[in-house]
Amino acid sequence: MEQYVYILSNPAMPGLVKVGKTTSNAQTRAGELFTTGVPEKFVVEFCAEVRDCSRAESAAHAAMKGYRVLPNREFFRLPAVEAIPIAARVIGQHRVVVDRPGVVAEQRSVELARLKEEDSRRREAALNRRQVLESLTREIDEELARDERRRVELVRSLEALRNQYRMRGLRPKKAKTGLRDVFSGRAMEYEKAFSERVAAWDRLEAELAEAGARLTQFSRDAEGRRRTRLTERALLAGERQRLLAESGKRL
């Protein structure tokens, strides 16, 4: 059985609407109400097919109780263009049959425009967020690349020092000097040259040790940064995938 909720107006009753229910149709019900006590015919302003007309009618009456003329009458003091959206919001799932002022259609148009605008804003925000995520990912990749370049530089520097160390051969040993060397003054020259060679050797050993320690410390720090950045990169990738999935759902 078909069930309807309707809103009627009457030119002879300006500012009033009748909100009721019927199991026939709104036009038939409007005709039934045109009796000898009513000077003009009722006009169907709104009619919607519902699942339970009694429940829908009660909900509409409750929503408009502040406008009701008398508790035992179905007349309400407000224009149809205001009554229609109130009823449409509370009568539950329905199919509009008549919407003479076009209020429901206009509301749907406005709501559709609002939803489109919200969707556009969400898409723009998601796009901006993806761009930020991509920028952060590039920064992480650049930082990892810089660390790797620096590590390679330190390794090459250490290897160059090691080559110098190998080319120097064994650590200098002090040569024996005789009395002739002492009396000729060459002993002091030998001592000076030996001291210079030892000092150069010591400097090279110190540089080699410092370069090794620098490489070890940098590698340790870089590995810590790499693990942290890779974790951050994975989180960024996950968020990008989530944004892409949400965009796909909206499409």
Residue pairs with C-beta under 8 A, 6 or more apart in sequence:
1 23
2 23
2 24
2 25
2 49
3 21
3 22
3 23
3 49
3 50
3 51
3 52
3 53
3 56
4 21
4 22
4 23
4 24
4 25
4 26
4 47
4 48
4 49
4 50
4 53
4 97
5 19
5 20
5 21
5 47
5 48
5 50
5 53
5 56
5 57
5 60
5 87
5 91
5 94
6 19
6 20
6 21
6 22
6 26
6 29
6 30
6 44
6 46
6 47
6 48
6 98
7 17
7 18
7 19
7 44
7 45
7 46
7 47
7 80
7 83
7 84
7 87
8 17
8 18
8 20
8 26
8 29
8 30
8 33
8 42
8 43
8 44
8 45
9 16
9 17
9 18
9 42
9 43
9 45
9 80
10 16
10 18
10 38
10 40
10 41
10 42
10 43
11 40
11 43
12 38
12 39
12 40
13 75
15 77
15 78
15 79
16 69
16 75
16 76
16 77
17 45
17 75
17 76
17 78
17 79
17 80
17 83
18 33
18 42
18 74
18 75
18 76
19 57
19 60
19 61
19 64
19 74
19 76
19 83
19 87
20 29
20 57
20 74
21 53
21 54
21 56
21 57
22 28
22 29
22 53
23 53
25 47
25 97
26 44
26 47
26 97
26 98
27 44
30 41
30 42
30 43
30 44
31 41
33 42
34 40
34 41
34 42
43 100
44 98
44 100
45 80
45 83
45 84
45 98
45 100
45 101
46 80
46 83
46 84
46 87
46 88
46 96
46 98
46 99
46 100
46 101
46 103
46 104
47 96
47 97
47 98
48 56
48 87
48 88
48 91
48 94
48 95
48 96
48 97
49 94
49 95
49 97
50 56
50 91
50 92
50 93
50 94
51 92
51 93
52 92
55 92
56 90
56 91
56 92
56 94
57 91
59 90
59 91
59 92
60 86
60 87
60 90
60 91
61 68
61 74
62 90
63 86
63 87
63 89
63 90
64 76
64 78
64 83
64 86
64 87
67 76
67 77
67 78
67 83
68 75
68 76
68 77
69 75
69 76
69 77
76 83
80 100
80 101
80 103
81 101
81 103
84 99
84 101
84 103
84 104
85 103
85 104
85 107
88 94
88 96
88 103
88 104
88 107
96 104
99 105
119 250
122 250
123 247
123 250
126 243
126 246
126 247
129 239
129 243
130 240
130 243
130 244
133 236
133 239
133 240
133 243
134 240
136 232
136 236
137 233
137 236
137 237
140 229
140 232
140 233
140 236
141 233
143 225
143 229
144 225
144 226
144 229
147 222
147 225
147 226
148 222
150 218
150 222
151 215
151 218
151 219
151 222
154 211
154 214
154 215
154 218
155 215
157 211
158 208
158 211
158 212
158 215
161 204
161 207
161 208
161 211
162 208
164 204
165 204
165 205
165 208
168 201
168 204
171 198
171 201
172 194
172 197
172 198
172 201
174 194
175 190
175 194
177 186
177 187
177 190
181 187
181 190
